[in-house]
Amino acid sequence: MQLVDIIKHLFLQFGAGWVLWLLLALSAGSLAVCIERILFYGRKSEGVRTLAAHLDPHLSRGAWDEALRALGDAPSVSAAVARAGLTLAGRGVGAADRGMQSALGLERKALEARLAYLGTLGNNAPFIGLFGTVIGIILAFEELGRATSAGTGATTQVASGAVMAAIAEALVATAVGIFVALPAVAAYNYLQRKSTLLLDDAEALANLVLAYLEPHSGVPRSPETRTRSNDPRSDAPLRQTPKAGNHENTRNPQVASMLGDPEAA
């Protein structure tokens, strides 16, 4: 038996119904991924302006530990990145920058998880449906060939009508494939855009934290660690923490712009 006959026999045996079931299962998986990602992004979202305003009183005084306590266990992307930088603030600007870049990479990986499934399904679902249609057409013409070789003219006409009906049913697979692909593509584009916005906000807050750390380079995060100034390995001289009365004068112009301060102009 030739390879073509073997493949045709398999198609005739299993038919095209399994393709529709496969598309329905893939569609259910797509819906589950969309719901899970939307809920996940909701937990990871937080207004960067609100977060910057919340941290400003602590960052402008160089109170890194207080800023960390203000962040708490906030699950947002921006908070996680800022938390990584503030944790390493006592080690210098470079360490804080690398810490925030590492946190940003981890958050990007978490945000983009399972998005490839939606993109792959959106690109390939029509082809899966077309595959089912081709199998249906093979079955229809196989039945037509049997009826033509064994029947009269009237029987042939009836068989032709049955073949047309079978082809119409086979085209349903293509329609289902397109129907599955369209929502998957739309969801992929929306979630990809949402992920990009969250990462952009986190990067903006990271730059803001670095802008605050630069004038205080080498300042420990807490009074208990100020003995580091006597350590010859200290990479920068300590500076006195500004007094509370000078808060307005020490506000970084970058955060004033983010907070919409009219005096920043």
C-alpha positions, -999 to 999 in steps of 0.1 A, spaced: 0 0 0 13 34 -10 19 62 15 -9 83 0 -34 55 4 -23 50 40 -29 87 48 -62 87 29 -73 57 49 -65 74 81 -85 105 71 -114 84 61 -113 65 94 -111 95 117 -129 121 97 -128 159 103 -148 161 135 -118 159 157 -104 191 142 -135 210 154 -130 195 189 -94 205 188 -103 241 179 -129 243 207 -103 230 232 -78 256 220 -104 283 222 -112 273 258 -75 275 266 -73 309 250 -102 322 271 -86 308 303 -53 325 295 -71 359 288 -89 358 321 -58 348 341 -37 375 324 -62 402 329 -65 394 366 -27 392 369 -22 426 352 -49 441 375 -28 430 405 4 444 389 -11 478 380 -6 509 401 -5 545 390 32 556 388 23 592 396 5 581 428 34 559 438 59 587 431 39 611 452 38 585 480 76 580 480 86 616 474 86 627 511 109 599 520 132 600 489 138 637 491 152 632 527 173 603 517 153 580 540 156 548 520 143 525 548 112 546 553 106 545 516 109 507 517 84 506 545 61 528 526 62 504 496 55 475 519 45 444 500 28 462 471 25 437 442 27 462 414 55 461 388 66 497 396 67 489 434 87 457 429 113 475 408 116 505 432 119 481 461 148 463 445 166 496 440 159 510 475 171 477 491 205 482 475 206 520 479 232 518 507 256 500 482 257 529 458 239 541 427 254 515 405 242 486 427 208 501 429 206 505 391 216 469 385 192 457 411 163 475 395 173 463 360 173 427 373 139 432 389 126 448 357 137 417 337 120 394 361 88 414 360 89 414 322 92 376 321 62 373 344 41 398 324 49 381 291 41 345 303 16 326 282 12 355 257 30 333 232 1 309 233 -23 336 222 0 347 195 6 312 182 -31 303 183 -41 335 165 -16 328 137 -24 291 133 -60 285 141 -72 293 106 -47 268 92 -61 241 116 -96 249 104 -84 247 68 -69 213 75 -103 201 87 -119 215 56 -94 196 34 -101 164 52 -139 169 48 -135 175 11 -114 143 8 -142 124 24 -168 140 2 -150 131 -30 -144 96 -18 -181 91 -14 -188 107 -48 -163 83 -64 -180 53 -49 -215 64 -59 -204 72 -95 -187 38 -100 -216 18 -86 -248 37 -94 -271 50 -122 -276 85 -134 -302 93 -108 -280 78 -81 -251 99 -93 -272 131 -90 -282 123 -55 -245 115 -46 -235 149 -61 -260 167 -39 -247 148 -9 -211 158 -19 -220 194 -20 -236 192 14 -205 175 28 -183 202 13 -204 229 29 -201 211 63 -163 208 58 -161 246 53 -174 250 88 -140 240 101 -124 269 83 -150 293 97 -145 279 132 -107 283 128 -111 320 119 -136 325 147 -110 311 172 -82 332 158 -97 366 158 -103 369 196 -69 354 203 -52 380 181 -72 408 197 -64 396 232 -27 392 224 -24 427 211 -43 442 241 -22 423 267 11 430 249 2 467 250 -7 465 286 25 448 295 45 474 277 27 502 296 34 486 329 71 481 321 74 517 309 59 530 342 83 508 362 113 521 342 101 557 347 100 551 385 134 534 384 149 565 368 132 587 394 147 566 423 181 569 406 177 606 403 172 608 441 201 584 449 227 603 429 229 634 452 230 610 482 256 586 468 272 567 496 246 577 522 236 546 543 200 536 543 197 539 581 216 556 610 228 522 622 250 519 591 266 553 592 298 538 606 304 528 570 320 563 566 350 550 585 354 521 562 381 527 536 362 506 512 334 532 510 330 542 474 318 578 482 319 603 510 288 605 533 266 635 532 244 647 560 208 640 555 189 673 548 168 686 576 130 683 574 127 721 570 146 719 537 123 694 522 110 717 495 145 728 485 157 692 481 129 680 460 142 666 428 130 685 396 122 652 380 97 642 406 83 677 407 76 674 370 59 639 375 38 653 404 27 683 383 43 709 406 39 743 388 71 756 405 91 729 386 88 750 354 
